[in-house]
Amino acid sequence: MISNDETEVTITLNKNLTTDSTIIIPEGKKVTLDLDGKNISAKGNVVPLWSAGGEITVKNGTISADSAAIVVREGGSVTIEDSDISSTKNNAITATEGTVTINSGNVTS
């Protein structure tokens, strides 16, 4: 969990993660999610990663979902580095009033 006084944090996965909830990055927060070769996956309508005005960098792994894998809103941003982002039933990344930068990796819908 990111505390209220932390504005910048790096999270490194140490194992694969299947989630039934959404990780939300709020405005004013900057998160680097280092997947370290691991996977985050979600089934059904769950969106694994959501920028609600915050800045997210995803690197070194895979995020997959049935729904959108990443949503960017409210002026937020996401940067993809050496990662695969995919959705089986929707756009892999959905951005409304936000920015998406793909430096390296694959996005598949």
C-alpha positions in Angstrom: 0.0 0.0 0.0 1.2 3.5 -0.8 0.9 5.8 2.2 -0.5 9.3 1.9 2.9 10.9 2.4 4.7 8.8 -0.3 4.6 10.4 -3.7 7.0 8.1 -5.5 7.4 4.3 -5.0 8.8 1.3 -6.8 7.0 -2.1 -6.4 8.7 -5.3 -7.5 6.8 -8.5 -7.9 8.3 -11.6 -6.4 5.7 -14.0 -7.8 2.9 -14.2 -10.4 -0.3 -12.5 -9.2 -3.9 -13.3 -10.1 -6.1 -10.5 -8.9 -9.8 -10.0 -8.4 -9.4 -6.3 -7.6 -8.0 -3.2 -9.2 -4.7 -1.4 -8.2 -5.6 2.3 -8.4 -2.9 5.0 -8.6 -4.3 8.3 -7.6 -3.3 11.8 -8.7 0.0 13.0 -7.3 1.5 9.5 -7.0 4.2 8.1 -9.2 4.6 4.3 -9.2 7.1 2.1 -11.0 5.7 -1.5 -11.2 8.7 -3.7 -11.9 7.1 -7.1 -12.8 10.6 -8.7 -12.7 9.6 -11.2 -15.3 6.4 -12.1 -13.6 2.7 -11.8 -14.6 -0.4 -10.0 -13.3 -3.6 -11.5 -14.6 -7.3 -10.9 -14.0 -10.5 -12.6 -15.2 -14.0 -11.2 -15.8 -14.6 -7.5 -15.5 -11.5 -6.8 -13.3 -9.1 -4.2 -14.6 -5.7 -5.0 -12.9 -4.2 -1.5 -13.2 -5.9 1.9 -13.2 -4.3 5.4 -13.3 -6.7 7.9 -11.7 -4.4 10.9 -12.4 -1.2 9.2 -11.2 1.9 8.2 -13.2 2.6 4.5 -13.7 5.6 2.9 -15.3 5.2 -0.9 -16.0 8.3 -2.8 -16.8 9.8 -6.3 -17.3 6.7 -8.5 -17.4 3.1 -9.2 -18.5 -0.3 -7.9 -17.6 -3.3 -9.8 -19.0 -7.0 -9.5 -18.5 -10.3 -10.4 -20.0 -11.3 -6.8 -19.6 -8.9 -3.9 -20.2 -5.5 -4.6 -18.6 -4.8 -0.9 -18.0 -7.1 2.1 -17.8 -5.7 5.7 -17.8 -8.0 8.6 -16.8 -8.1 12.0 -15.3 -4.8 13.3 -16.7 -2.9 10.2 -15.6 -0.2 8.5 -17.6 1.3 5.0 -18.2 4.7 4.1 -19.7 5.3 0.6 -20.9 8.9 -0.7 -20.9 9.8 -4.2 -22.0 6.3 -5.6 -21.1 3.5 -7.4 -22.7 0.0 -6.0 -22.1 -3.1 -8.0 -23.4 -6.8 -8.3 -23.2 -8.9 -11.2 -24.5 -12.2 -9.3 -24.8 -11.5 -5.5 -24.8 -8.8 -2.9 -25.6 -5.7 -3.9 -23.7 -5.1 -0.3 -22.7 -7.9 2.3 -22.5 -7.0 6.0 -22.2 -9.4 8.8 -21.7 -7.9 12.2 -20.8 -4.6 10.5 -20.2 -1.4 9.6 -22.0 0.2 6.2 -22.9 3.8 5.8 -23.9 5.1 2.5 -25.2 8.9 2.4 -25.2 9.2 -1.3 -25.7 7.0 -4.4 -25.5 3.7 -5.6 -27.0 0.1 -4.6 -26.7 -2.5 -7.2 -27.9 -6.2 -7.0 -27.9 
